[in-house]
């Protein structure tokens, strides 16, 4: 019997966003965790898979949280613009048709944001959530 593993959306989404954002933003870090020494001098995008249920043998429901940090709290426009661009990229139905995409569908009522989050440091922070149906990995 073939095992079906939950999809690794964090890795796929990080690679996808890096490819789309690097040409416009140059020094940008897209990763699954925030570096301990992050100082806000470049845009940072953190992708987190919050899991979900398995809807059938090969499909998994996944909730994704994305944090964007960029610029100062007093001038948060660049952060909001980057977060909105990411939201647009990840809610475009064409993402389901890309070669190698594990995303089978976008659950629109589970997509929210971007919105600002309180931050102690003088770095602007936005957050957005997405819900996908994703194809598991066959092993």
URLINGI-V649126 format. One record per residue. N is the residue number from 1. RES is the residue in one letter. D_FIRST is the distance of its C-alpha to the first C-alpha in Angstrom with 1 decimal. Layout:
n->N res->RES d_first->D_FIRST
n->N res->RES d_first->D_FIRST
This chain:
n->1 res->X d_first->0.0
n->2 res->X d_first->3.8
n->3 res->X d_first->6.5
n->4 res->X d_first->9.6
n->5 res->X d_first->12.8
n->6 res->X d_first->16.2
n->7 res->X d_first->18.3
n->8 res->X d_first->21.1
n->9 res->X d_first->23.9
n->10 res->X d_first->26.6
n->11 res->X d_first->26.2
n->12 res->X d_first->25.9
n->13 res->X d_first->28.8
n->14 res->X d_first->30.9
n->15 res->X d_first->30.6
n->16 res->X d_first->31.3
n->17 res->X d_first->34.3
n->18 res->X d_first->35.7
n->19 res->X d_first->35.7
n->20 res->X d_first->37.5
n->21 res->X d_first->39.9
n->22 res->X d_first->41.0
n->23 res->X d_first->43.3
n->24 res->X d_first->45.2
n->25 res->X d_first->45.3
n->26 res->X d_first->45.3
n->27 res->X d_first->44.8
n->28 res->X d_first->42.1
n->29 res->X d_first->39.4
n->30 res->X d_first->36.1
n->31 res->X d_first->33.9
n->32 res->X d_first->31.8
n->33 res->X d_first->34.8
n->34 res->X d_first->38.5
n->35 res->X d_first->40.3
n->36 res->X d_first->42.7
n->37 res->X d_first->45.6
n->38 res->X d_first->45.2
n->39 res->X d_first->48.7
n->40 res->X d_first->48.4
n->41 res->X d_first->49.8
n->42 res->X d_first->46.9
n->43 res->X d_first->44.4
n->44 res->X d_first->41.3
n->45 res->X d_first->38.1
n->46 res->X d_first->35.6
n->47 res->X d_first->32.2
n->48 res->X d_first->30.4
n->49 res->X d_first->27.1
n->50 res->X d_first->27.8
n->51 res->X d_first->24.3
n->52 res->X d_first->23.6
n->53 res->X d_first->21.2
n->54 res->X d_first->17.9
n->55 res->X d_first->19.1
n->56 res->X d_first->15.9
n->57 res->X d_first->12.2
n->58 res->X d_first->13.4
n->59 res->X d_first->17.0
n->60 res->X d_first->18.8
n->61 res->X d_first->22.5
n->62 res->X d_first->24.3
n->63 res->X d_first->28.0
n->64 res->X d_first->29.6
n->65 res->X d_first->33.0
n->66 res->X d_first->35.2
n->67 res->X d_first->38.5
n->68 res->X d_first->41.1
n->69 res->X d_first->44.1
n->70 res->X d_first->46.8
n->71 res->X d_first->50.6
n->72 res->X d_first->52.9
n->73 res->X d_first->53.0
n->74 res->X d_first->56.5
n->75 res->X d_first->55.2
n->76 res->X d_first->51.7
n->77 res->X d_first->51.6
n->78 res->X d_first->49.6
n->79 res->X d_first->46.9
n->80 res->X d_first->46.7
n->81 res->X d_first->46.8
n->82 res->X d_first->43.8
n->83 res->X d_first->41.8
n->84 res->X d_first->42.7
n->85 res->X d_first->41.6
n->86 res->X d_first->38.2
n->87 res->X d_first->37.9
n->88 res->X d_first->38.8
n->89 res->X d_first->36.3
n->90 res->X d_first->33.4
n->91 res->X d_first->34.3
n->92 res->X d_first->34.8
n->93 res->X d_first->32.4
n->94 res->X d_first->32.2
n->95 res->X d_first->30.0
n->96 res->X d_first->27.1
n->97 res->X d_first->27.8
n->98 res->X d_first->28.1
n->99 res->X d_first->26.1
n->100 res->X d_first->23.3
n->101 res->X d_first->24.0
n->102 res->X d_first->21.3
n->103 res->X d_first->23.7
n->104 res->X d_first->23.2
n->105 res->X d_first->26.2
n->106 res->X d_first->29.1
n->107 res->X d_first->30.1
n->108 res->X d_first->33.8
n->109 res->X d_first->35.0
n->110 res->X d_first->33.2
n->111 res->X d_first->35.0
n->112 res->X d_first->38.2
n->113 res->X d_first->40.9
n->114 res->X d_first->42.0
n->115 res->X d_first->44.4
n->116 res->X d_first->46.4
n->117 res->X d_first->45.7
n->118 res->X d_first->48.4
n->119 res->X d_first->48.6
n->120 res->X d_first->50.9
n->121 res->X d_first->51.1
n->122 res->X d_first->53.1
n->123 res->X d_first->49.9
n->124 res->X d_first->48.8
n->125 res->X d_first->45.4
n->126 res->X d_first->43.4
n->127 res->X d_first->40.2
n->128 res->X d_first->37.9
n->129 res->X d_first->34.7
n->130 res->X d_first->32.0
n->131 res->X d_first->29.1
n->132 res->X d_first->26.2
n->133 res->X d_first->23.1
n->134 res->X d_first->20.7
n->135 res->X d_first->17.5
n->136 res->X d_first->14.8
n->137 res->X d_first->13.8
n->138 res->X d_first->10.5
n->139 res->X d_first->9.4
